[in-house]
Amino acid sequence: MRRGLPSLLILLAALATLASAQTPSFDWPKHVTAGKEFSVETTGNGKAVLYIIGVGQVVGREVTLGGRIVIAADELHNAGHYTAILAGNASEPVDFDVLPQAPESLSFLAKPSRVAVGLHDGISGVAYVFDSFQNLVLAPTDVSFQLSVGGAVQRTISAVTRDGVAWVRLDSAPKAGAAQFDAHVDGIVERRIVQQVPGDPCSVHMSARKAGELIEVETDPLRDCKGNAVPDGTIVTFTERNDGAESTVDAPLKRGIARAELPEHDGAVISVATGVVLGNEIRWRQ
């Protein structure tokens, strides 16, 4: 019996080694790219079921151990954290990440659609960077924002995405008109149009003349503080005060000028205003 003990120990050690060698395992990468084919080597023998569990999907299929498992390009295209496991075997589950591809598209938001000229930080833009599978590209990415008016570049600012998002604030241009607001990433361009409109009138001046039994009042052409013509339809208020009585006429701008007719009273004081901007006063004498 003692003579056979060493042989028995050798046999048991060999069986343990064989069992260990046959425990299935697979060499799974820690990171893969969305929509890209890759393969992993397995050990062991026989059949097993491979499960890949992740963001909004579960992949399951039978595999043959001791060979190569190929994961096709269309099997994993949602970026996120996944777990791979060989069901029914002693192998440990493996965690890995599916990373987005290179930037392929932009979602660009620009606000507001209409803004007054010369407004500090008046225009804001936000860009979201996506790959071809609409995964948000989380890696820091340079985004260039550009504001142009009439083909002339007014301002260019570069920003780096944070968690897939880049944002910027720009001053509106001093000149009224349609502004092109662009976001650029690696040759990808998204464009929005921001209508820049004149600001409030910088000042208002009127003149008056006799028109039969009435007084006809008329403004000079109204412009904002940047020299842009104030749009037609802007309301101008003419007020006449005489011996405690008051007459008021609201007149819209037409071709940049507002006109109105008021009763004629000797010594009447006529004033003009638009919004919060006060104009000159005229004391009427017959």
C-alpha positions as CSV (number, residue, x, y, z in Angstrom):
1,M,0.0,0.0,0.0
2,R,2.8,2.4,0.9
3,R,4.5,1.7,-2.4
4,G,1.4,2.7,-4.4
5,L,0.9,5.9,-2.5
6,P,3.3,8.1,-4.6
7,S,1.7,6.8,-7.8
8,L,-1.8,7.7,-6.5
9,L,-0.7,11.2,-5.5
10,I,0.8,11.7,-9.0
11,L,-2.5,10.5,-10.6
12,L,-4.6,12.8,-8.4
13,A,-2.3,15.8,-9.3
14,A,-2.6,15.0,-13.0
15,L,-6.4,14.8,-12.8
16,A,-6.5,18.1,-10.9
17,T,-4.3,19.7,-13.5
18,L,-6.4,18.3,-16.4
19,A,-9.6,19.6,-14.7
20,S,-8.1,23.0,-14.3
21,A,-6.9,23.1,-17.9
22,Q,-10.4,22.3,-19.1
23,T,-12.1,25.1,-17.1
24,P,-13.4,27.3,-19.9
25,S,-12.2,30.9,-20.1
26,F,-12.1,33.7,-22.6
27,D,-9.8,36.6,-23.2
28,W,-12.2,39.5,-23.5
29,P,-11.0,43.0,-24.3
30,K,-11.8,45.8,-21.8
31,H,-12.8,48.3,-24.6
32,V,-14.3,47.8,-28.0
33,T,-15.6,50.3,-30.6
34,A,-19.3,50.5,-31.4
35,G,-20.2,48.8,-34.7
36,K,-16.7,47.2,-35.2
37,E,-16.1,43.5,-35.5
38,F,-13.8,41.8,-33.0
39,S,-13.0,38.3,-31.8
40,V,-12.0,36.6,-28.6
41,E,-10.1,33.3,-27.9
42,T,-11.6,30.7,-25.7
43,T,-10.3,27.7,-23.8
44,G,-12.0,24.5,-22.8
45,N,-14.1,22.1,-25.0
46,G,-17.7,21.5,-25.8
47,K,-20.6,23.9,-26.2
48,A,-21.6,26.9,-24.1
49,V,-24.0,29.8,-24.4
50,L,-22.5,33.2,-24.6
51,Y,-24.6,36.1,-23.2
52,I,-23.7,39.8,-23.6
53,I,-25.8,42.0,-21.4
54,G,-25.7,45.8,-21.8
55,V,-27.5,49.0,-22.7
56,G,-31.0,48.1,-23.9
57,Q,-30.0,44.8,-25.4
58,V,-29.0,41.2,-24.6
59,V,-27.1,39.1,-27.1
60,G,-27.2,35.3,-26.6
61,R,-25.9,32.5,-28.9
62,E,-24.3,29.1,-28.7
63,V,-20.5,28.9,-29.1
64,T,-17.9,26.2,-29.3
65,L,-15.2,26.4,-26.7
66,G,-11.6,26.0,-27.5
67,G,-11.8,28.3,-30.6
68,R,-12.4,31.9,-31.6
69,I,-15.7,33.7,-31.0
70,V,-16.4,36.4,-33.6
71,I,-18.6,39.4,-32.6
72,A,-20.0,40.8,-35.8
73,A,-20.1,44.6,-36.5
74,D,-23.8,44.8,-36.2
75,E,-24.1,43.0,-32.9
76,L,-22.8,45.8,-30.5
77,H,-23.5,49.4,-31.6
78,N,-24.9,51.0,-28.5
79,A,-22.2,52.6,-26.5
80,G,-22.1,51.8,-22.7
81,H,-21.1,49.3,-20.1
82,Y,-21.6,45.5,-20.8
83,T,-21.1,42.1,-19.2
84,A,-20.1,39.0,-21.1
85,I,-20.6,35.5,-19.5
86,L,-20.5,31.9,-20.6
87,A,-23.6,30.4,-19.2
88,G,-23.5,27.0,-17.4
89,N,-19.7,27.0,-17.0
90,A,-17.3,28.0,-14.2
91,S,-15.9,31.0,-16.1
92,E,-16.1,34.4,-14.4
93,P,-18.2,37.1,-16.1
94,V,-16.2,39.9,-17.7
95,D,-17.1,43.6,-17.8
96,F,-16.2,45.7,-20.7
97,D,-17.1,49.0,-22.4
98,V,-18.4,49.8,-25.9
99,L,-17.0,53.1,-26.9
100,P,-18.5,55.5,-29.5
101,Q,-17.0,55.8,-33.0
102,A,-15.5,59.1,-34.3
103,P,-17.9,62.1,-34.6
104,E,-20.3,61.7,-37.5
105,S,-23.1,64.2,-36.9
106,L,-24.1,67.2,-34.8
107,S,-27.3,68.3,-33.1
108,F,-27.1,72.1,-33.0
109,L,-29.5,74.4,-31.1
110,A,-29.3,78.2,-31.4
111,K,-31.4,80.7,-29.5
112,P,-33.2,83.0,-29.9
113,S,-34.4,83.0,-33.5
114,R,-34.7,86.8,-33.4
115,V,-32.4,89.1,-31.4
116,A,-31.7,92.8,-31.2
117,V,-28.4,94.0,-32.7
118,G,-25.4,94.8,-30.4
119,L,-26.7,92.7,-27.5
120,H,-24.0,91.3,-25.2
121,D,-24.2,87.5,-25.0
122,G,-27.4,87.8,-26.9
123,I,-27.0,84.6,-28.9
124,S,-26.4,81.1,-27.4
125,G,-25.5,77.9,-29.1
126,V,-25.3,74.3,-27.9
127,A,-23.8,71.4,-29.9
128,Y,-24.2,67.7,-29.2
129,V,-21.7,65.4,-31.0
130,F,-22.8,61.9,-32.1
131,D,-21.3,59.0,-34.0
132,S,-22.9,57.2,-36.9
133,F,-25.0,55.1,-34.4
134,Q,-26.3,58.2,-32.6
135,N,-24.1,57.5,-29.6
136,L,-23.1,60.6,-27.8
137,V,-19.3,61.0,-28.2
138,L,-18.1,61.5,-24.7
139,A,-14.4,62.0,-25.5
140,P,-13.4,65.7,-25.5
141,T,-14.0,67.1,-29.0
142,D,-13.2,70.5,-30.4
143,V,-16.2,72.4,-31.7
144,S,-15.9,75.7,-33.6
145,F,-18.8,78.2,-33.5
146,Q,-19.0,80.9,-36.1
147,L,-21.3,83.9,-36.6
148,S,-21.5,85.6,-40.0
149,V,-23.5,88.4,-41.4
150,G,-23.7,89.2,-45.1
151,G,-20.9,86.7,-45.8
152,A,-18.5,88.5,-43.4
153,V,-17.4,86.5,-40.3
154,Q,-18.3,88.5,-37.1
155,R,-17.0,86.1,-34.5
156,T,-15.4,82.7,-34.2
157,I,-15.1,80.8,-30.9
158,S,-13.8,77.3,-30.2
159,A,-15.0,75.1,-27.3
160,V,-14.3,71.6,-26.1
161,T,-17.2,69.2,-25.4
162,R,-17.8,68.1,-21.9
163,D,-19.7,64.8,-21.7
164,G,-20.5,65.2,-25.4
165,V,-21.8,68.8,-25.2
166,A,-20.3,72.1,-26.1
167,W,-21.9,75.5,-25.7
168,V,-21.1,79.2,-26.3
169,R,-22.5,82.7,-26.0
170,L,-21.9,85.4,-28.6
171,D,-22.7,89.1,-28.9
172,S,-25.2,89.9,-31.7
173,A,-23.7,91.8,-34.6
174,P,-24.1,95.6,-34.8
175,K,-25.8,95.4,-38.2
176,A,-29.3,94.2,-38.7
177,G,-30.0,91.2,-41.0
178,A,-30.0,87.4,-41.1
179,A,-26.9,86.0,-39.4
180,Q,-25.5,82.5,-40.1
181,F,-24.6,80.7,-37.0
182,D,-22.5,77.6,-37.7
183,A,-21.1,74.8,-35.6
184,H,-18.1,72.8,-37.0
185,V,-16.6,69.5,-36.0
186,D,-14.1,67.6,-38.2
187,G,-15.6,68.9,-41.4
188,I,-19.2,68.4,-40.2
189,V,-21.2,71.6,-40.3
190,E,-24.6,72.5,-38.9
191,R,-26.1,75.9,-39.7
192,R,-28.9,77.9,-38.1
193,I,-30.2,81.4,-39.0
194,V,-30.7,84.1,-36.4
195,Q,-32.6,87.1,-37.5
196,Q,-30.9,90.2,-36.0
197,V,-33.3,93.1,-35.8
198,P,-32.7,96.8,-35.0
199,G,-32.8,97.7,-31.3
200,D,-34.9,100.4,-29.7
201,P,-34.7,103.9,-31.2
202,C,-31.7,105.8,-30.0
203,S,-33.6,109.2,-30.2
204,V,-36.7,110.7,-31.7
205,H,-37.2,114.1,-33.2
206,M,-40.3,115.6,-34.7
207,S,-41.3,118.7,-36.6
208,A,-44.8,120.4,-36.9
209,R,-46.6,122.5,-39.5
210,K,-50.0,123.9,-40.0
211,A,-52.4,121.8,-42.1
212,G,-55.6,123.7,-42.5
213,E,-57.3,123.8,-39.0
214,L,-55.0,121.1,-37.7
215,I,-51.3,120.6,-36.8
216,E,-49.5,118.0,-38.7
217,V,-46.5,116.4,-36.8
218,E,-43.9,114.2,-38.4
219,T,-40.8,112.4,-37.1
220,D,-37.4,112.3,-38.7
221,P,-36.4,108.7,-39.8
222,L,-36.0,106.6,-36.7
223,R,-32.8,104.7,-36.2
224,D,-31.3,102.6,-33.3
225,C,-28.0,103.5,-31.6
226,K,-26.1,101.4,-34.2
227,G,-27.6,103.3,-37.1
228,N,-30.1,100.6,-38.2
229,A,-33.5,101.7,-39.4
230,V,-36.2,101.0,-36.8
231,P,-38.7,98.6,-38.4
232,D,-42.1,99.8,-39.7
233,G,-45.0,99.3,-37.4
234,T,-43.1,100.6,-34.4
235,I,-45.5,102.8,-32.5
236,V,-44.8,106.5,-31.9
237,T,-47.0,108.5,-29.5
238,F,-47.7,112.2,-30.1
239,T,-49.2,114.1,-27.1
240,E,-50.8,117.6,-27.2
241,R,-51.4,119.5,-23.9
242,N,-53.4,122.7,-23.7
243,D,-55.1,124.4,-20.7
244,G,-55.2,121.1,-18.8
245,A,-56.7,119.1,-21.7
246,E,-54.7,116.4,-23.4
247,S,-54.9,114.7,-26.8
248,T,-52.9,111.6,-27.7
249,V,-52.4,109.9,-31.1
250,D,-50.5,106.6,-31.6
251,A,-49.0,106.4,-35.1
252,P,-47.0,103.4,-36.6
253,L,-43.8,104.0,-38.5
254,K,-44.3,103.8,-42.2
255,R,-41.1,103.9,-44.3
256,G,-39.3,104.8,-41.1
257,I,-41.4,107.9,-40.4
258,A,-44.5,108.5,-38.2
259,R,-47.1,111.1,-38.9
260,A,-50.2,112.4,-37.1
261,E,-52.7,115.3,-37.0
262,L,-53.6,117.1,-33.9
263,P,-56.1,119.9,-33.1
264,E,-54.7,123.4,-33.4
265,H,-54.5,125.4,-30.1
266,D,-52.4,128.4,-29.6
267,G,-49.8,127.8,-26.9
268,A,-50.3,124.0,-26.9
269,V,-47.3,121.9,-26.0
270,I,-46.7,118.9,-28.3
271,S,-44.4,116.1,-27.2
272,V,-43.3,112.8,-28.9
273,A,-42.1,109.4,-27.5
274,T,-41.6,105.8,-28.5
275,G,-41.3,103.1,-25.9
276,V,-39.1,104.6,-23.2
277,V,-37.4,107.1,-25.5
278,L,-38.6,110.7,-25.2
279,G,-38.3,113.2,-28.0
280,N,-38.4,116.9,-28.3
281,E,-41.2,119.3,-27.4
282,I,-42.8,122.0,-29.5
283,R,-44.8,124.9,-28.2
284,W,-47.3,125.8,-31.0
285,R,-47.9,129.4,-31.8
286,Q,-50.5,130.5,-34.4
